[in-house]
């Protein structure tokens, strides 16, 4: 019973929260109401059974809890007017706002991406409030710490309250200006599911599916804008390879060993077509999403790892790090360079980057190519000291043992 509730909250909780935020217009109130609804379900469902539509039950209960909270607030001095206004909002829940955006979650992502907030803060706030990620997960996406993320979220809420930034949908003519932040949120959401920092699984299927769904909605909303098309293309091309990332025993399978017959060819074809359309609409002036999608397309379009055009991938990464430098892009650039120009070139590029668990893992594989197995094992020992998912940790441990055996 508790497992059913936990699964419903995990999968549907952010959508319930998004709907309630639109209803009451207050994030803290909505979060408190959803938490109280979950506690109510824990008490009621073991007695009455799980309702046929758990999400609907939780949504209705959360709305009632919100009204109860408002009533309690009205009993406090100075809260009467605000309470009445929130009650009126609650009564208008059935009215859909007159806007081209029809999805609560997407609508509220646009809302959280207010221009008064800095870009990283917009991403952090949306991922926390609307996508349900923990501060630790957000820190992993934004390459910062959990403590720093909590401070950023606190400052964001304080700024919203002080500036009285409304949780409402911007006018339709304002939507394109918020596209970069919205695309960043959707891409970050997918990244957190595709490559989580820690956990029992190599990827979170639900988070990836939700990100793809939002990308589809955003593309439908603004089909003539190149950036949403590029984001969707990137997600489709990346998601197409997911079936081959693990073997039947749940072990990580690296790109060079993947069974490409398991890749989703339909998703690849659509992703490449959307990328081409996006490039035409932008006059072939590629942004970061288009470049990442182009890299994914290069991998997807060839029948084998050995057939990969590594020099073209190096060229694309060179462009990517020039316009959107990041640790992950620089690491991938080094790997591509090693494939195209030899191990020594790749190692030289790595030496210019700050160490991290993934950096140590990448360096281990390059050292092993030069038969420097003892050094490679040492690098994986360092990589294992950092965070990783259980499948990735097991993969690194297996590789480390292989290198130790080869080192004699």
C-alpha positions in Angstrom: 0.0 0.0 0.0 2.7 2.4 1.0 4.7 1.4 -2.1 1.7 2.4 -4.3 1.4 5.8 -2.7 5.2 6.4 -2.9 5.1 5.4 -6.6 2.1 7.7 -7.3 3.8 10.6 -5.5 7.1 10.0 -7.4 5.5 9.7 -10.8 2.6 12.1 -10.5 3.5 14.3 -7.6 5.1 17.1 -9.6 2.1 17.3 -11.9 -0.2 17.4 -8.9 1.9 20.2 -7.5 2.0 22.1 -10.7 -1.8 22.0 -11.0 -2.2 23.1 -7.5 0.3 26.0 -7.9 -1.8 27.2 -10.8 -4.9 26.9 -8.7 -3.8 28.7 -5.5 -1.0 30.9 -7.0 1.4 30.1 -4.1 4.2 27.6 -4.2 4.7 27.1 -0.5 0.9 26.7 0.1 0.8 24.1 -2.8 3.8 22.2 -1.4 2.3 22.0 2.1 -1.1 20.9 0.7 0.4 18.1 -1.4 2.4 16.9 1.6 -0.8 16.9 3.8 -2.6 15.0 1.0 0.1 12.4 1.0 -0.2 11.9 4.7 -4.0 11.7 4.4 -3.5 8.9 1.8 -1.2 7.0 4.1 -4.0 7.0 6.7 -6.9 6.3 4.4 -5.8 3.9 1.7 -4.9 1.0 4.0 -8.5 1.1 5.2 -10.4 2.0 2.1 -8.1 0.6 -0.5 -6.2 2.4 -3.2 -8.7 4.5 -5.3 -9.1 3.7 -9.0 -7.4 7.0 -9.9 -4.8 7.8 -7.2 -3.6 10.9 -8.9 -7.2 12.4 -9.0 -7.7 11.5 -5.4 -4.5 13.2 -4.3 -5.3 16.3 -6.5 -8.7 16.7 -5.0 -7.5 16.1 -1.4 -4.6 18.5 -1.9 -7.0 21.2 -3.0 -9.1 20.7 0.0 -6.0 20.7 2.2 -5.0 24.0 0.6 -8.4 25.5 1.5 -7.9 24.2 5.1 -4.5 25.9 5.3 -5.9 29.1 4.0 -8.7 29.0 6.6 -6.1 28.5 9.3 -4.1 31.4 7.9 -7.2 33.6 7.9 -7.5 33.1 11.7 -4.1 34.8 12.1 -4.1 38.7 12.4 -3.5 40.5 9.1 -4.2 37.4 7.0 -7.9 37.9 6.2 -7.6 39.6 2.8 -4.9 37.3 1.5 -6.9 34.3 2.6 -10.1 35.5 0.8 -8.1 36.1 -2.4 -6.7 32.6 -2.3 -10.2 31.2 -1.7 -11.4 32.9 -4.8 -8.5 31.4 -6.7 -9.4 28.0 -5.4 -13.0 28.4 -6.6 -11.9 29.2 -10.2 -9.8 25.9 -10.5 -12.0 24.6 -13.3 -11.3 27.6 -15.6 -8.4 27.0 -18.0 -6.4 30.2 -18.6 -6.7 31.7 -22.1 -3.3 30.8 -23.4 -1.6 28.6 -26.0 0.1 26.8 -23.1 -2.2 24.0 -21.9 0.1 21.9 -19.8 0.3 22.9 -16.1 3.9 21.7 -15.7 5.1 23.5 -18.9 3.1 26.6 -18.0 4.8 26.8 -14.6 8.3 26.2 -16.0 7.7 29.3 -18.1 6.6 31.1 -14.9 9.6 30.0 -12.9 11.9 31.3 -15.7 11.1 34.9 -14.9 13.7 37.3 -16.3 14.2 38.9 -12.8 16.0 35.7 -11.7 19.4 34.7 -12.9 19.6 31.8 -15.4 21.1 29.2 -12.9 18.4 30.3 -10.4 15.6 29.8 -12.9 16.8 26.3 -13.6 17.3 25.4 -10.0 13.9 26.8 -9.0 12.0 25.0 -11.8 13.8 21.7 -11.2 13.0 21.9 -7.5 9.5 23.2 -7.5 8.1 21.7 -10.7 10.2 18.7 -11.4 10.6 17.4 -7.9 14.4 17.1 -7.9 16.3 17.2 -4.6 18.9 19.9 -3.9 21.6 17.2 -4.3 20.2 16.2 -7.7 20.0 19.9 -8.8 23.6 20.4 -7.6 24.7 17.5 -9.8 23.0 19.0 -12.8 24.3 22.5 -12.2 27.8 21.2 -11.1 27.6 22.7 -7.7 27.0 21.5 -4.1 23.8 20.6 -2.3 24.5 23.4 0.2 25.0 26.0 -2.5 21.8 24.8 -4.2 19.8 25.2 -1.0 21.1 28.7 -0.5 20.3 29.6 -4.2 16.7 28.3 -3.7 16.2 30.2 -0.5 17.4 33.4 -2.1 15.2 32.8 -5.1 12.1 32.4 -2.9 13.0 35.5 -1.0 13.4 37.5 -4.1 10.1 36.3 -5.5 8.4 37.4 -2.3 10.2 40.7 -2.1 9.6 41.6 -5.7 6.1 40.1 -5.7 6.8 38.1 -8.8 3.5 36.5 -9.7 3.2 32.8 -10.5 1.3 33.3 -13.7 1.8 32.6 -17.3 3.5 35.3 -19.3 1.8 36.8 -22.4 2.2 34.8 -25.6 4.4 37.4 -27.1 6.8 37.1 -24.1 7.2 33.3 -24.5 10.1 33.4 -27.0 12.2 35.6 -24.7 12.1 32.9 -22.0 12.9 30.1 -24.4 16.6 29.7 -23.4 15.8 29.3 -19.7 12.9 26.9 -20.5 15.0 24.8 -22.8 17.7 24.7 -20.2 15.2 23.4 -17.6 14.0 20.6 -20.0 17.5 19.6 -21.0 18.6 19.7 -17.4 15.7 17.5 -16.4 16.6 15.0 -19.1 20.2 15.0 -18.1 19.4 14.3 -14.4 17.4 11.2 -15.6 19.9 10.1 -18.3 23.0 10.5 -16.3 22.2 10.6 -12.5 25.0 11.3 -10.1 24.0 8.5 -7.7 21.3 5.9 -7.2 20.5 2.3 -7.8 19.8 2.6 -11.5 21.9 3.8 -14.4 19.0 6.1 -15.5 15.6 7.2 -14.5 13.1 6.2 -17.2 10.3 8.4 -15.8 12.4 11.6 -15.6 13.6 11.0 -19.2 10.1 10.4 -20.4 8.8 13.5 -18.7 11.6 15.6 -20.3 10.8 14.2 -23.7 7.1 14.9 -23.1 7.8 18.5 -22.2 10.1 18.9 -25.2 7.3 17.7 -27.4 4.9 20.1 -25.9 7.3 23.0 -26.3 7.9 22.1 -29.9 4.2 22.0 -30.6 3.8 25.4 -28.8 6.5 27.1 -30.9 7.1 25.0 -34.0 8.9 27.7 -35.9 11.5 28.3 -33.2 14.8 26.5 -33.9 15.8 26.0 -30.2 12.8 23.8 -29.1 13.3 21.7 -32.3 17.0 21.2 -31.4 16.3 20.3 -27.8 13.7 17.7 -28.9 16.1 16.4 -31.6 18.9 16.0 -29.0 16.6 14.2 -26.6 15.3 11.8 -29.2 18.7 11.0 -30.5 20.0 10.3 -27.0 17.0 8.4 -25.9 17.2 6.2 -29.0 20.4 4.6 -27.6 19.0 3.8 -24.1 17.8 0.2 -24.8 21.5 -0.8 -25.5 23.1 1.0 -22.5 22.7 -2.1 -20.2 23.0 -5.8 -21.0 20.5 -8.5 -19.8 22.3 -8.7 -16.4 22.0 -4.9 -15.9 25.7 -4.3 -16.6 26.8 -1.0 -18.2 27.6 -1.4 -21.9 29.9 1.3 -23.3 29.2 3.0 -26.6 31.9 1.0 -28.5 30.3 -2.3 -27.3 26.6 -1.5 -27.8 24.4 -3.6 -30.0 23.2 -1.0 -32.4 20.3 -3.1 -33.6 18.7 -2.3 -30.3 18.8 1.4 -31.0 15.4 3.0 -31.9 15.8 3.7 -35.6 12.5 5.6 -35.8 13.5 8.0 -33.0 16.9 8.4 -34.8 15.3 9.3 -38.1 12.9 11.8 -36.5 15.7 13.3 -34.4 17.9 13.9 -37.5 15.0 15.3 -39.5 14.2 17.7 -36.6 17.9 18.7 -36.3 18.0 19.5 -40.0 14.8 21.6 -39.8 16.2 23.4 -36.8 19.5 24.3 -38.6 17.6 25.6 -41.6 15.4 27.8 -39.4 18.5 29.3 -37.7 20.4 29.9 -40.9 22.8 27.1 -40.0 24.2 29.3 -37.1 24.2 26.4 -34.6 23.5 26.9 -30.9 24.7 24.5 -28.1 21.7 22.2 -28.5 22.1 21.9 -32.2 25.8 21.1 -31.8 25.0 18.4 -29.2 22.3 17.0 -31.4 24.7 17.0 -34.4 27.2 15.0 -32.3 24.5 12.5 -31.3 23.5 12.2 -34.9 27.0 11.4 -36.0 27.1 8.5 -33.6 23.6 7.4 -34.6 23.9 7.5 -38.4 26.9 5.0 -38.7 26.5 1.2 -38.5 29.4 0.6 -36.1 31.7 2.3 -33.7 34.7 1.9 -36.0 32.8 3.7 -38.8 32.5 6.9 -36.7 33.8 10.1 -38.3 35.8 11.1 -35.2 37.3 14.2 -36.9 33.8 15.5 -37.6 32.9 14.9 -33.9 36.1 16.7 -32.8 35.1 19.7 -35.0 31.7 19.8 -33.4 33.0 19.6 -29.9 35.5 22.3 -30.7 32.6 24.5 -31.7 30.6 23.4 -28.6 33.3 24.3 -26.0 33.8 27.6 -27.7 30.2 28.7 -27.3 29.0 26.7 -24.3 32.0 25.4 -22.3 31.3 22.8 -19.6 33.2 20.1 -17.8 31.3 17.3 -19.6 31.8 18.9 -23.0 35.6 19.2 -22.4 35.8 15.6 -21.2 34.0 14.4 -24.3 36.1 16.6 -26.5 39.2 14.9 -25.0 37.8 11.4 -25.7 36.9 12.3 -29.3 40.4 13.8 -29.8 42.0 10.6 -28.5 39.9 8.6 -31.0 40.8 10.8 -33.9 44.4 11.8 -33.1 45.7 9.2 -30.7 45.8 8.6 -27.0 48.6 11.0 -26.3 46.5 13.9 -27.7 43.6 12.9 -25.5 45.7 12.6 -22.4 47.3 16.0 -23.0 43.8 17.6 -23.2 42.7 15.8 -20.0 45.8 17.2 -18.2 44.4 20.7 -18.7 41.1 19.9 -17.0 40.3 19.8 -13.3 40.1 16.2 -11.9 36.7 14.7 -11.0 35.4 11.1 -10.6 34.5 11.0 -14.3 37.8 12.6 -15.3 39.7 9.8 -13.4 37.5 7.2 -15.1 38.2 8.6 -18.6 41.9 8.9 -17.9 42.0 5.3 -16.8 40.6 4.1 -20.1 43.0 6.2 -22.1 46.0 5.0 -20.0 44.9 1.4 -20.6 45.1 1.9 -24.4 48.7 2.6 -23.9 49.0 -0.6 -21.8 49.7 1.5 -18.6 47.4 -0.8 -16.6 48.8 -0.2 -13.2 48.2 3.6 -13.6 44.8 2.9 -15.1 43.8 0.9 -12.0 45.0 3.7 -9.7 42.8 6.2 -11.7 39.8 4.0 -11.2 40.5 3.7 -7.5 40.3 7.5 -7.4 37.1 7.5 -9.5 35.5 5.0 -7.1 36.0 7.4 -4.2 33.4 9.8 -5.7 29.7 9.5 -6.3 28.3 7.2 -9.0 25.2 5.1 -9.7 25.4 1.5 -8.6 25.7 0.1 -12.2 28.5 2.6 -13.0 30.3 1.8 -9.8 30.1 -1.9 -10.5 31.4 -1.2 -14.1 34.4 0.7 -12.7 35.1 -2.0 -10.2 35.1 -4.6 -13.0 37.3 -2.5 -15.2 39.7 -1.9 -12.3 40.1 -5.6 -11.7 40.7 -6.2 -15.4 43.5 -3.6 -15.3 45.0 -5.1 -12.1 45.0 -8.5 -13.7 46.7 -7.2 -16.8 49.3 -5.3 -14.8 50.2 -8.6 -13.1 
